[in-house]
Structures are given as structure tokens and as C-alpha cells.
Amino acid sequence: MFTRFEEYAAFSMLGQPDSPPRLQGKFLFDKPWEREVFGVALSLSKAGYFEWEAFRQNLIESIAEWEDGYCAGQPRWDYYERFFLALKKTLVEAGLLSAAEIAAIDAAFVIANA
């Protein structure tokens, strides 16, 4: 069940370029890490570590970067990969993690999904 903050966050994305994938009105997560990264973003914003709108703007920018990419060399579309990129950027901007810490997270993510 959503709290008021989660309802606000989810509602703010409805029908927008950053809206998460849905199936029968519910958020669609194909892999466990997608649900987890979504929950981390909500939890950190709810706790006041960054503004939800700042994250959303980074997500919209991340999606636009993918859309503007060169098609031949472009990675396949994955909403939650764009979401994760936006979250990492937001964490650096908020001063919660450094670029080096983000690089370590990326390395761990690659190893975990190898």
C-alpha cells in the first residue's frame, strides 16, 4: 500500500515522459533490482535526501538522452536502466555519493549481472 508520498510521486509521473511501465494499472517490474531501485529512490526522497522533482528532471533528461542517441550503436531501451542512471546522478548532485562511489556501484552491478 502506498503512503501519501508514494501516491504523490507515482501520480506526478502519470502520463508524463518519465512514467514507469505499467501492466493493468500497476507498476511493472521484470527483475527484482528494478523494484529495489524504485523503492530506494522513493525512500531517499521521502526521507528528504533530495527533492522528488529534482530526480524526475534527471530521469526525463536520461530518457531524452537515450531518445536522442544514435540508433545503430544505441543500447536497447530499458526504462529502469534510465531510472538507475537518473538516480545515480541525483545522488551525486545531492552530495550523498561521490563519482568514485558511483563507479564502485556500477562495477558491483556489472559483476552481479554477469
Biopython code that builds the backbone (N, CA, C, O; Angstrom):
import numpy as np
from Bio.PDB.StructureBuilder import StructureBuilder

atoms = [
    (1, "MET", "N", (0.841, -1.176, 0.000)),
    (1, "MET", "CA", (0.000, 0.000, 0.000)),
    (1, "MET", "C", (0.888, 1.241, 0.000)),
    (1, "MET", "O", (1.877, 1.309, 0.730)),
    (2, "PHE", "N", (0.527, 2.214, -0.820)),
    (2, "PHE", "CA", (1.271, 3.459, -0.905)),
    (2, "PHE", "C", (0.955, 4.382, 0.264)),
    (2, "PHE", "O", (-0.178, 4.427, 0.744)),
    (3, "THR", "N", (1.958, 5.111, 0.714)),
    (3, "THR", "CA", (1.727, 6.208, 1.642)),
    (3, "THR", "C", (1.411, 7.443, 0.811)),
    (3, "THR", "O", (1.420, 7.376, -0.418)),
    (4, "ARG", "N", (1.137, 8.540, 1.444)),
    (4, "ARG", "CA", (0.831, 9.761, 0.690)),
    (4, "ARG", "C", (1.981, 10.174, -0.208)),
    (4, "ARG", "O", (1.757, 10.613, -1.336)),
    (5, "PHE", "N", (3.222, 10.039, 0.278)),
    (5, "PHE", "CA", (4.353, 10.439, -0.546)),
    (5, "PHE", "C", (4.446, 9.564, -1.794)),
    (5, "PHE", "O", (4.626, 10.081, -2.897)),
    (6, "GLU", "N", (4.324, 8.242, -1.632)),
    (6, "GLU", "CA", (4.399, 7.356, -2.788)),
    (6, "GLU", "C", (3.277, 7.645, -3.776)),
    (6, "GLU", "O", (3.485, 7.598, -4.988)),
    (7, "GLU", "N", (2.085, 7.945, -3.260)),
    (7, "GLU", "CA", (0.973, 8.304, -4.140)),
    (7, "GLU", "C", (1.293, 9.585, -4.899)),
    (7, "GLU", "O", (1.045, 9.677, -6.102)),
    (8, "TYR", "N", (1.845, 10.579, -4.195)),
    (8, "TYR", "CA", (2.231, 11.828, -4.846)),
    (8, "TYR", "C", (3.269, 11.556, -5.934)),
    (8, "TYR", "O", (3.132, 12.036, -7.059)),
    (9, "ALA", "N", (4.310, 10.783, -5.601)),
    (9, "ALA", "CA", (5.388, 10.508, -6.549)),
    (9, "ALA", "C", (4.857, 9.772, -7.772)),
    (9, "ALA", "O", (5.173, 10.138, -8.905)),
    (10, "ALA", "N", (4.057, 8.744, -7.549)),
    (10, "ALA", "CA", (3.511, 7.973, -8.661)),
    (10, "ALA", "C", (2.568, 8.829, -9.500)),
    (10, "ALA", "O", (2.609, 8.777, -10.729)),
    (11, "PHE", "N", (1.728, 9.609, -8.849)),
    (11, "PHE", "CA", (0.776, 10.448, -9.572)),
    (11, "PHE", "C", (1.484, 11.510, -10.397)),
    (11, "PHE", "O", (1.037, 11.841, -11.495)),
    (12, "SER", "N", (2.594, 12.051, -9.876)),
    (12, "SER", "CA", (3.311, 13.107, -10.591)),
    (12, "SER", "C", (3.906, 12.591, -11.907)),
    (12, "SER", "O", (4.228, 13.383, -12.792)),
    (13, "MET", "N", (4.051, 11.280, -12.035)),
    (13, "MET", "CA", (4.651, 10.689, -13.226)),
    (13, "MET", "C", (3.610, 10.208, -14.245)),
    (13, "MET", "O", (3.957, 9.939, -15.395)),
    (14, "LEU", "N", (2.363, 10.099, -13.844)),
    (14, "LEU", "CA", (1.332, 9.572, -14.740)),
    (14, "LEU", "C", (1.211, 10.408, -16.006)),
    (14, "LEU", "O", (1.080, 11.631, -15.949)),
    (15, "GLY", "N", (1.256, 9.740, -17.133)),
    (15, "GLY", "CA", (1.083, 10.401, -18.413)),
    (15, "GLY", "C", (2.236, 11.306, -18.818)),
    (15, "GLY", "O", (2.136, 12.030, -19.808)),
    (16, "GLN", "N", (3.317, 11.272, -18.074)),
    (16, "GLN", "CA", (4.476, 12.111, -18.359)),
    (16, "GLN", "C", (5.552, 11.285, -19.059)),
    (16, "GLN", "O", (5.473, 10.057, -19.089)),
    (17, "PRO", "N", (6.564, 11.961, -19.626)),
    (17, "PRO", "CA", (7.617, 11.223, -20.341)),
    (17, "PRO", "C", (8.396, 10.258, -19.445)),
    (17, "PRO", "O", (9.017, 9.317, -19.939)),
    (18, "ASP", "N", (8.363, 10.489, -18.134)),
    (18, "ASP", "CA", (9.117, 9.643, -17.213)),
    (18, "ASP", "C", (8.252, 8.580, -16.538)),
    (18, "ASP", "O", (8.702, 7.944, -15.585)),
    (19, "SER", "N", (7.041, 8.377, -17.002)),
    (19, "SER", "CA", (6.133, 7.432, -16.372)),
    (19, "SER", "C", (6.654, 5.999, -16.474)),
    (19, "SER", "O", (7.045, 5.556, -17.554)),
    (20, "PRO", "N", (6.662, 5.272, -15.351)),
    (20, "PRO", "CA", (7.151, 3.892, -15.365)),
    (20, "PRO", "C", (6.238, 2.972, -16.166)),
    (20, "PRO", "O", (5.058, 3.268, -16.359)),
    (21, "PRO", "N", (6.791, 1.852, -16.632)),
    (21, "PRO", "CA", (5.955, 0.865, -17.328)),
    (21, "PRO", "C", (4.877, 0.327, -16.391)),
    (21, "PRO", "O", (5.103, 0.161, -15.193)),
    (22, "ARG", "N", (3.728, 0.065, -16.946)),
    (22, "ARG", "CA", (2.607, -0.437, -16.146)),
    (22, "ARG", "C", (1.953, -1.627, -16.851)),
    (22, "ARG", "O", (2.026, -1.783, -18.070)),
    (23, "LEU", "N", (1.321, -2.444, -16.040)),
    (23, "LEU", "CA", (0.520, -3.550, -16.536)),
    (23, "LEU", "C", (-0.747, -3.571, -15.702)),
    (23, "LEU", "O", (-0.687, -3.747, -14.485)),
    (24, "GLN", "N", (-1.881, -3.394, -16.338)),
    (24, "GLN", "CA", (-3.179, -3.345, -15.669)),
    (24, "GLN", "C", (-3.176, -2.328, -14.530)),
    (24, "GLN", "O", (-3.716, -2.581, -13.453)),
    (25, "GLY", "N", (-2.559, -1.172, -14.787)),
    (25, "GLY", "CA", (-2.568, -0.074, -13.832)),
    (25, "GLY", "C", (-1.523, -0.144, -12.735)),
    (25, "GLY", "O", (-1.385, 0.802, -11.959)),
    (26, "LYS", "N", (-0.785, -1.240, -12.652)),
    (26, "LYS", "CA", (0.237, -1.393, -11.615)),
    (26, "LYS", "C", (1.616, -1.266, -12.240)),
    (26, "LYS", "O", (1.817, -1.596, -13.409)),
    (27, "PHE", "N", (2.569, -0.779, -11.437)),
    (27, "PHE", "CA", (3.938, -0.686, -11.932)),
    (27, "PHE", "C", (4.425, -2.066, -12.337)),
    (27, "PHE", "O", (4.142, -3.061, -11.670)),
    (28, "LEU", "N", (5.163, -2.112, -13.442)),
    (28, "LEU", "CA", (5.671, -3.368, -13.973)),
    (28, "LEU", "C", (7.171, -3.447, -13.712)),
    (28, "LEU", "O", (7.938, -2.611, -14.188)),
    (29, "PHE", "N", (7.576, -4.450, -12.957)),
    (29, "PHE", "CA", (8.982, -4.714, -12.677)),
    (29, "PHE", "C", (9.289, -6.122, -13.178)),
    (29, "PHE", "O", (8.705, -7.097, -12.706)),
    (30, "ASP", "N", (10.218, -6.220, -14.144)),
    (30, "ASP", "CA", (10.571, -7.528, -14.685)),
    (30, "ASP", "C", (11.634, -8.232, -13.854)),
    (30, "ASP", "O", (11.708, -9.461, -13.842)),
    (31, "LYS", "N", (12.452, -7.454, -13.160)),
    (31, "LYS", "CA", (13.552, -8.018, -12.377)),
    (31, "LYS", "C", (13.516, -7.431, -10.974)),
    (31, "LYS", "O", (13.083, -6.292, -10.794)),
    (32, "PRO", "N", (13.965, -8.188, -9.976)),
    (32, "PRO", "CA", (13.930, -7.686, -8.596)),
    (32, "PRO", "C", (14.672, -6.360, -8.409)),
    (32, "PRO", "O", (14.215, -5.511, -7.643)),
    (33, "TRP", "N", (15.808, -6.164, -9.091)),
    (33, "TRP", "CA", (16.567, -4.936, -8.891)),
    (33, "TRP", "C", (15.773, -3.709, -9.328)),
    (33, "TRP", "O", (15.994, -2.620, -8.799)),
    (34, "GLU", "N", (14.853, -3.859, -10.284)),
    (34, "GLU", "CA", (14.058, -2.728, -10.748)),
    (34, "GLU", "C", (13.147, -2.226, -9.632)),
    (34, "GLU", "O", (13.045, -1.021, -9.404)),
    (35, "ARG", "N", (12.493, -3.140, -8.947)),
    (35, "ARG", "CA", (11.631, -2.780, -7.809)),
    (35, "ARG", "C", (12.465, -2.156, -6.698)),
    (35, "ARG", "O", (12.050, -1.187, -6.062)),
    (36, "GLU", "N", (13.654, -2.726, -6.471)),
    (36, "GLU", "CA", (14.515, -2.232, -5.400)),
    (36, "GLU", "C", (15.014, -0.816, -5.673)),
    (36, "GLU", "O", (14.992, 0.026, -4.776)),
    (37, "VAL", "N", (15.464, -0.540, -6.902)),
    (37, "VAL", "CA", (15.977, 0.792, -7.218)),
    (37, "VAL", "C", (14.830, 1.815, -7.181)),
    (37, "VAL", "O", (15.036, 2.964, -6.791)),
    (38, "PHE", "N", (13.646, 1.404, -7.581)),
    (38, "PHE", "CA", (12.478, 2.278, -7.493)),
    (38, "PHE", "C", (12.186, 2.610, -6.027)),
    (38, "PHE", "O", (11.943, 3.765, -5.680)),
    (39, "GLY", "N", (12.212, 1.594, -5.184)),
    (39, "GLY", "CA", (11.969, 1.794, -3.759)),
    (39, "GLY", "C", (13.028, 2.653, -3.092)),
    (39, "GLY", "O", (12.712, 3.468, -2.225)),
    (40, "VAL", "N", (14.283, 2.478, -3.488)),
    (40, "VAL", "CA", (15.371, 3.293, -2.936)),
    (40, "VAL", "C", (15.138, 4.762, -3.281)),
    (40, "VAL", "O", (15.271, 5.633, -2.421)),
    (41, "ALA", "N", (14.792, 5.036, -4.535)),
    (41, "ALA", "CA", (14.553, 6.423, -4.945)),
    (41, "ALA", "C", (13.414, 7.038, -4.136)),
    (41, "ALA", "O", (13.539, 8.153, -3.630)),
    (42, "LEU", "N", (12.314, 6.317, -4.018)),
    (42, "LEU", "CA", (11.189, 6.823, -3.233)),
    (42, "LEU", "C", (11.572, 7.052, -1.776)),
    (42, "LEU", "O", (11.259, 8.092, -1.198)),
    (43, "SER", "N", (12.247, 6.078, -1.193)),
    (43, "SER", "CA", (12.600, 6.163, 0.226)),
    (43, "SER", "C", (13.545, 7.321, 0.525)),
    (43, "SER", "O", (13.352, 8.050, 1.498)),
    (44, "LEU", "N", (14.568, 7.489, -0.313)),
    (44, "LEU", "CA", (15.523, 8.571, -0.078)),
    (44, "LEU", "C", (14.876, 9.937, -0.257)),
    (44, "LEU", "O", (15.154, 10.865, 0.503)),
    (45, "SER", "N", (14.020, 10.059, -1.253)),
    (45, "SER", "CA", (13.349, 11.334, -1.454)),
    (45, "SER", "C", (12.368, 11.610, -0.316)),
    (45, "SER", "O", (12.293, 12.728, 0.193)),
    (46, "LYS", "N", (11.633, 10.603, 0.069)),
    (46, "LYS", "CA", (10.672, 10.755, 1.171)),
    (46, "LYS", "C", (11.382, 11.164, 2.454)),
    (46, "LYS", "O", (10.846, 11.942, 3.244)),
    (47, "ALA", "N", (12.584, 10.643, 2.662)),
    (47, "ALA", "CA", (13.356, 10.963, 3.867)),
    (47, "ALA", "C", (14.018, 12.344, 3.779)),
    (47, "ALA", "O", (14.632, 12.800, 4.743)),
    (48, "GLY", "N", (13.892, 13.006, 2.625)),
    (48, "GLY", "CA", (14.399, 14.357, 2.494)),
    (48, "GLY", "C", (15.812, 14.489, 1.973)),
    (48, "GLY", "O", (16.392, 15.573, 2.036)),
    (49, "TYR", "N", (16.378, 13.416, 1.463)),
    (49, "TYR", "CA", (17.747, 13.478, 0.950)),
    (49, "TYR", "C", (17.836, 14.230, -0.374)),
    (49, "TYR", "O", (18.876, 14.802, -0.699)),
    (50, "PHE", "N", (16.745, 14.228, -1.136)),
    (50, "PHE", "CA", (16.653, 15.021, -2.358)),
    (50, "PHE", "C", (15.181, 15.218, -2.689)),
    (50, "PHE", "O", (14.317, 14.466, -2.240)),
    (51, "GLU", "N", (14.919, 16.241, -3.479)),
    (51, "GLU", "CA", (13.547, 16.518, -3.902)),
    (51, "GLU", "C", (13.146, 15.558, -5.017)),
    (51, "GLU", "O", (13.931, 15.299, -5.929)),
    (52, "TRP", "N", (11.941, 15.036, -4.945)),
    (52, "TRP", "CA", (11.447, 14.118, -5.966)),
    (52, "TRP", "C", (11.483, 14.771, -7.342)),
    (52, "TRP", "O", (11.826, 14.124, -8.332)),
    (53, "GLU", "N", (11.133, 16.043, -7.404)),
    (53, "GLU", "CA", (11.112, 16.735, -8.687)),
    (53, "GLU", "C", (12.510, 16.826, -9.297)),
    (53, "GLU", "O", (12.653, 16.744, -10.516)),
    (54, "ALA", "N", (13.532, 16.992, -8.479)),
    (54, "ALA", "CA", (14.912, 17.016, -8.993)),
    (54, "ALA", "C", (15.256, 15.670, -9.625)),
    (54, "ALA", "O", (15.864, 15.612, -10.694)),
    (55, "PHE", "N", (14.861, 14.589, -8.951)),
    (55, "PHE", "CA", (15.070, 13.259, -9.516)),
    (55, "PHE", "C", (14.312, 13.108, -10.838)),
    (55, "PHE", "O", (14.866, 12.624, -11.825)),
    (56, "ARG", "N", (13.042, 13.525, -10.847)),
    (56, "ARG", "CA", (12.227, 13.390, -12.062)),
    (56, "ARG", "C", (12.852, 14.125, -13.231)),
    (56, "ARG", "O", (12.851, 13.617, -14.353)),
    (57, "GLN", "N", (13.381, 15.306, -12.990)),
    (57, "GLN", "CA", (14.005, 16.056, -14.080)),
    (57, "GLN", "C", (15.240, 15.310, -14.603)),
    (57, "GLN", "O", (15.494, 15.303, -15.808)),
    (58, "ASN", "N", (16.002, 14.689, -13.708)),
    (58, "ASN", "CA", (17.141, 13.876, -14.148)),
    (58, "ASN", "C", (16.667, 12.659, -14.930)),
    (58, "ASN", "O", (17.317, 12.254, -15.893)),
    (59, "LEU", "N", (15.547, 12.074, -14.533)),
    (59, "LEU", "CA", (15.004, 10.928, -15.260)),
    (59, "LEU", "C", (14.533, 11.343, -16.648)),
    (59, "LEU", "O", (14.803, 10.650, -17.629)),
    (60, "ILE", "N", (13.840, 12.454, -16.735)),
    (60, "ILE", "CA", (13.389, 12.949, -18.037)),
    (60, "ILE", "C", (14.592, 13.220, -18.934)),
    (60, "ILE", "O", (14.566, 12.899, -20.122)),
    (61, "GLU", "N", (15.649, 13.811, -18.370)),
    (61, "GLU", "CA", (16.878, 14.069, -19.129)),
    (61, "GLU", "C", (17.536, 12.766, -19.584)),
    (61, "GLU", "O", (18.022, 12.674, -20.711)),
    (62, "SER", "N", (17.551, 11.759, -18.706)),
    (62, "SER", "CA", (18.141, 10.468, -19.036)),
    (62, "SER", "C", (17.382, 9.797, -20.186)),
    (62, "SER", "O", (17.989, 9.227, -21.091)),
    (63, "ILE", "N", (16.073, 9.872, -20.138)),
    (63, "ILE", "CA", (15.243, 9.296, -21.203)),
    (63, "ILE", "C", (15.487, 10.048, -22.515)),
    (63, "ILE", "O", (15.611, 9.433, -23.575)),
    (64, "ALA", "N", (15.555, 11.369, -22.439)),
    (64, "ALA", "CA", (15.784, 12.179, -23.643)),
    (64, "ALA", "C", (17.152, 11.876, -24.254)),
    (64, "ALA", "O", (17.291, 11.847, -25.477)),
    (65, "GLU", "N", (18.155, 11.652, -23.417)),
    (65, "GLU", "CA", (19.485, 11.298, -23.930)),
    (65, "GLU", "C", (19.418, 9.998, -24.720)),
    (65, "GLU", "O", (20.030, 9.883, -25.782)),
    (66, "TRP", "N", (18.681, 9.024, -24.209)),
    (66, "TRP", "CA", (18.543, 7.758, -24.925)),
    (66, "TRP", "C", (17.802, 7.987, -26.241)),
    (66, "TRP", "O", (18.205, 7.472, -27.284)),
    (67, "GLU", "N", (16.721, 8.759, -26.189)),
    (67, "GLU", "CA", (15.935, 9.009, -27.395)),
    (67, "GLU", "C", (16.734, 9.754, -28.458)),
    (67, "GLU", "O", (16.520, 9.546, -29.653)),
    (68, "ASP", "N", (17.651, 10.619, -28.035)),
    (68, "ASP", "CA", (18.459, 11.401, -28.971)),
    (68, "ASP", "C", (19.700, 10.654, -29.444)),
    (68, "ASP", "O", (20.439, 11.158, -30.290)),
    (69, "GLY", "N", (19.936, 9.472, -28.916)),
    (69, "GLY", "CA", (21.136, 8.713, -29.250)),
    (69, "GLY", "C", (21.130, 8.206, -30.681)),
    (69, "GLY", "O", (20.087, 8.110, -31.329)),
    (70, "TYR", "N", (22.303, 7.892, -31.143)),
    (70, "TYR", "CA", (22.466, 7.338, -32.482)),
    (70, "TYR", "C", (21.939, 5.911, -32.489)),
    (70, "TYR", "O", (22.391, 5.086, -31.696)),
    (71, "CYS", "N", (21.009, 5.612, -33.352)),
    (71, "CYS", "CA", (20.297, 4.335, -33.347)),
    (71, "CYS", "C", (21.195, 3.114, -33.545)),
    (71, "CYS", "O", (20.990, 2.099, -32.880)),
    (72, "ALA", "N", (22.181, 3.181, -34.437)),
    (72, "ALA", "CA", (22.981, 1.999, -34.750)),
    (72, "ALA", "C", (23.775, 1.500, -33.550)),
    (72, "ALA", "O", (23.879, 0.290, -33.351)),
    (73, "GLY", "N", (24.329, 2.388, -32.756)),
    (73, "GLY", "CA", (25.147, 1.970, -31.622)),
    (73, "GLY", "C", (24.455, 2.088, -30.279)),
    (73, "GLY", "O", (25.083, 1.944, -29.230)),
    (74, "GLN", "N", (23.186, 2.344, -30.317)),
    (74, "GLN", "CA", (22.438, 2.608, -29.096)),
    (74, "GLN", "C", (22.055, 1.312, -28.378)),
    (74, "GLN", "O", (21.657, 0.340, -29.020)),
    (75, "PRO", "N", (22.176, 1.296, -27.038)),
    (75, "PRO", "CA", (21.704, 0.114, -26.297)),
    (75, "PRO", "C", (20.181, 0.017, -26.386)),
    (75, "PRO", "O", (19.501, 1.014, -26.628)),
    (76, "ARG", "N", (19.659, -1.185, -26.189)),
    (76, "ARG", "CA", (18.210, -1.373, -26.251)),
    (76, "ARG", "C", (17.537, -0.539, -25.157)),
    (76, "ARG", "O", (18.155, -0.211, -24.144)),
    (77, "TRP", "N", (16.288, -0.210, -25.372)),
    (77, "TRP", "CA", (15.526, 0.587, -24.415)),
    (77, "TRP", "C", (15.277, -0.217, -23.148)),
    (77, "TRP", "O", (14.832, -1.363, -23.206)),
    (78, "ASP", "N", (15.563, 0.384, -22.020)),
    (78, "ASP", "CA", (15.253, -0.201, -20.721)),
    (78, "ASP", "C", (14.953, 0.941, -19.763)),
    (78, "ASP", "O", (15.855, 1.673, -19.355)),
    (79, "TYR", "N", (13.687, 1.088, -19.409)),
    (79, "TYR", "CA", (13.260, 2.189, -18.544)),
    (79, "TYR", "C", (14.055, 2.225, -17.238)),
    (79, "TYR", "O", (14.510, 3.287, -16.812)),
    (80, "TYR", "N", (14.220, 1.067, -16.609)),
    (80, "TYR", "CA", (14.854, 1.067, -15.289)),
    (80, "TYR", "C", (16.358, 1.301, -15.357)),
    (80, "TYR", "O", (16.949, 1.730, -14.365)),
    (81, "GLU", "N", (16.981, 1.038, -16.470)),
    (81, "GLU", "CA", (18.383, 1.447, -16.630)),
    (81, "GLU", "C", (18.469, 2.966, -16.659)),
    (81, "GLU", "O", (19.367, 3.547, -16.050)),
    (82, "ARG", "N", (17.541, 3.617, -17.363)),
    (82, "ARG", "CA", (17.496, 5.089, -17.390)),
    (82, "ARG", "C", (17.173, 5.618, -15.993)),
    (82, "ARG", "O", (17.733, 6.624, -15.559)),
    (83, "PHE", "N", (16.274, 4.939, -15.301)),
    (83, "PHE", "CA", (15.879, 5.310, -13.942)),
    (83, "PHE", "C", (17.096, 5.256, -13.021)),
    (83, "PHE", "O", (17.332, 6.178, -12.240)),
    (84, "PHE", "N", (17.866, 4.175, -13.117)),
    (84, "PHE", "CA", (19.050, 3.989, -12.276)),
    (84, "PHE", "C", (20.096, 5.061, -12.580)),
    (84, "PHE", "O", (20.720, 5.591, -11.661)),
    (85, "LEU", "N", (20.294, 5.385, -13.863)),
    (85, "LEU", "CA", (21.231, 6.455, -14.230)),
    (85, "LEU", "C", (20.795, 7.782, -13.614)),
    (85, "LEU", "O", (21.620, 8.531, -13.090)),
    (86, "ALA", "N", (19.501, 8.068, -13.680)),
    (86, "ALA", "CA", (18.982, 9.312, -13.113)),
    (86, "ALA", "C", (19.143, 9.338, -11.601)),
    (86, "ALA", "O", (19.463, 10.378, -11.026)),
    (87, "LEU", "N", (18.925, 8.200, -10.957)),
    (87, "LEU", "CA", (19.090, 8.144, -9.504)),
    (87, "LEU", "C", (20.539, 8.385, -9.122)),
    (87, "LEU", "O", (20.817, 9.137, -8.189)),
    (88, "LYS", "N", (21.456, 7.760, -9.827)),
    (88, "LYS", "CA", (22.878, 7.962, -9.515)),
    (88, "LYS", "C", (23.270, 9.426, -9.694)),
    (88, "LYS", "O", (23.994, 9.978, -8.865)),
    (89, "LYS", "N", (22.806, 10.050, -10.749)),
    (89, "LYS", "CA", (23.108, 11.459, -10.969)),
    (89, "LYS", "C", (22.535, 12.311, -9.833)),
    (89, "LYS", "O", (23.189, 13.236, -9.352)),
    (90, "THR", "N", (21.324, 11.994, -9.416)),
    (90, "THR", "CA", (20.675, 12.735, -8.334)),
    (90, "THR", "C", (21.439, 12.559, -7.026)),
    (90, "THR", "O", (21.585, 13.513, -6.262)),
    (91, "LEU", "N", (21.924, 11.355, -6.765)),
    (91, "LEU", "CA", (22.686, 11.103, -5.532)),
    (91, "LEU", "C", (23.977, 11.908, -5.502)),
    (91, "LEU", "O", (24.373, 12.417, -4.453)),
    (92, "VAL", "N", (24.634, 12.024, -6.652)),
    (92, "VAL", "CA", (25.862, 12.832, -6.725)),
    (92, "VAL", "C", (25.514, 14.301, -6.539)),
    (92, "VAL", "O", (26.173, 15.000, -5.769)),
    (93, "GLU", "N", (24.488, 14.777, -7.232)),
    (93, "GLU", "CA", (24.085, 16.183, -7.113)),
    (93, "GLU", "C", (23.691, 16.550, -5.689)),
    (93, "GLU", "O", (23.941, 17.669, -5.242)),
    (94, "ALA", "N", (23.078, 15.613, -4.979)),
    (94, "ALA", "CA", (22.649, 15.863, -3.601)),
    (94, "ALA", "C", (23.805, 15.716, -2.609)),
    (94, "ALA", "O", (23.649, 15.998, -1.420)),
    (95, "GLY", "N", (24.961, 15.274, -3.102)),
    (95, "GLY", "CA", (26.120, 15.106, -2.234)),
    (95, "GLY", "C", (26.074, 13.857, -1.369)),
    (95, "GLY", "O", (26.798, 13.755, -0.379)),
    (96, "LEU", "N", (25.228, 12.911, -1.738)),
    (96, "LEU", "CA", (25.115, 11.667, -0.972)),
    (96, "LEU", "C", (26.189, 10.660, -1.340)),
    (96, "LEU", "O", (26.627, 9.881, -0.495)),
    (97, "LEU", "N", (26.615, 10.671, -2.595)),
    (97, "LEU", "CA", (27.670, 9.781, -3.076)),
    (97, "LEU", "C", (28.603, 10.575, -3.986)),
    (97, "LEU", "O", (28.202, 11.562, -4.602)),
    (98, "SER", "N", (29.835, 10.130, -4.055)),
    (98, "SER", "CA", (30.800, 10.747, -4.970)),
    (98, "SER", "C", (30.793, 9.986, -6.296)),
    (98, "SER", "O", (30.214, 8.906, -6.406)),
    (99, "ALA", "N", (31.443, 10.567, -7.290)),
    (99, "ALA", "CA", (31.565, 9.891, -8.582)),
    (99, "ALA", "C", (32.303, 8.563, -8.429)),
    (99, "ALA", "O", (31.968, 7.589, -9.103)),
    (100, "ALA", "N", (33.313, 8.514, -7.541)),
    (100, "ALA", "CA", (34.065, 7.274, -7.309)),
    (100, "ALA", "C", (33.168, 6.205, -6.679)),
    (100, "ALA", "O", (33.269, 5.027, -7.019)),
    (101, "GLU", "N", (32.309, 6.612, -5.778)),
    (101, "GLU", "CA", (31.392, 5.649, -5.159)),
    (101, "GLU", "C", (30.385, 5.128, -6.183)),
    (101, "GLU", "O", (30.017, 3.954, -6.162)),
    (102, "ILE", "N", (29.949, 6.005, -7.070)),
    (102, "ILE", "CA", (29.044, 5.577, -8.147)),
    (102, "ILE", "C", (29.746, 4.565, -9.049)),
    (102, "ILE", "O", (29.144, 3.571, -9.457)),
    (103, "ALA", "N", (31.002, 4.812, -9.358)),
    (103, "ALA", "CA", (31.772, 3.880, -10.198)),
    (103, "ALA", "C", (31.870, 2.515, -9.516)),
    (103, "ALA", "O", (31.791, 1.485, -10.185)),
    (104, "ALA", "N", (32.039, 2.498, -8.210)),
    (104, "ALA", "CA", (32.096, 1.229, -7.472)),
    (104, "ALA", "C", (30.746, 0.509, -7.525)),
    (104, "ALA", "O", (30.696, -0.715, -7.649)),
    (105, "ILE", "N", (29.666, 1.263, -7.433)),
    (105, "ILE", "CA", (28.328, 0.668, -7.540)),
    (105, "ILE", "C", (28.143, 0.063, -8.931)),
    (105, "ILE", "O", (27.634, -1.049, -9.075)),
    (106, "ASP", "N", (28.564, 0.810, -9.950)),
    (106, "ASP", "CA", (28.453, 0.301, -11.322)),
    (106, "ASP", "C", (29.234, -0.991, -11.503)),
    (106, "ASP", "O", (28.754, -1.930, -12.139)),
    (107, "ALA", "N", (30.442, -1.038, -10.942)),
    (107, "ALA", "CA", (31.270, -2.244, -11.062)),
    (107, "ALA", "C", (30.587, -3.425, -10.365)),
    (107, "ALA", "O", (30.577, -4.535, -10.896)),
    (108, "ALA", "N", (30.024, -3.193, -9.192)),
    (108, "ALA", "CA", (29.333, -4.258, -8.466)),
    (108, "ALA", "C", (28.094, -4.721, -9.232)),
    (108, "ALA", "O", (27.771, -5.909, -9.247)),
    (109, "PHE", "N", (27.410, -3.783, -9.862)),
    (109, "PHE", "CA", (26.222, -4.109, -10.634)),
    (109, "PHE", "C", (26.580, -4.979, -11.828)),
    (109, "PHE", "O", (25.869, -5.939, -12.127)),
    (110, "VAL", "N", (27.671, -4.658, -12.514)),
    (110, "VAL", "CA", (28.110, -5.442, -13.663)),
    (110, "VAL", "C", (28.463, -6.863, -13.222)),
    (110, "VAL", "O", (28.095, -7.831, -13.888)),
    (111, "ILE", "N", (29.166, -6.985, -12.117)),
    (111, "ILE", "CA", (29.563, -8.303, -11.612)),
    (111, "ILE", "C", (28.324, -9.108, -11.213)),
    (111, "ILE", "O", (28.236, -10.298, -11.516)),
    (112, "ALA", "N", (27.375, -8.473, -10.542)),
    (112, "ALA", "CA", (26.164, -9.166, -10.085)),
    (112, "ALA", "C", (25.317, -9.646, -11.248)),
    (112, "ALA", "O", (24.612, -10.647, -11.122)),
    (113, "ASN", "N", (25.372, -8.955, -12.374)),
    (113, "ASN", "CA", (24.536, -9.319, -13.522)),
    (113, "ASN", "C", (25.303, -10.035, -14.625)),
    (113, "ASN", "O", (24.810, -10.174, -15.744)),
    (114, "ALA", "N", (26.510, -10.487, -14.306)),
    (114, "ALA", "CA", (27.334, -11.183, -15.310)),
    (114, "ALA", "C", (26.890, -12.618, -15.462)),
    (114, "ALA", "O", (27.463, -13.360, -16.260)),
]
sb = StructureBuilder()
sb.init_structure("model")
sb.init_model(0)
sb.init_chain("A")
sb.init_seg("    ")
for serial, (resi, resn, name, xyz) in enumerate(atoms, 1):
    if name == "N":
        sb.init_residue(resn, " ", resi, " ")
    sb.init_atom(name, np.array(xyz, "f"), 0.0, 1.0, " ", f" {name:<3s}", serial, name[0])
structure = sb.get_structure()
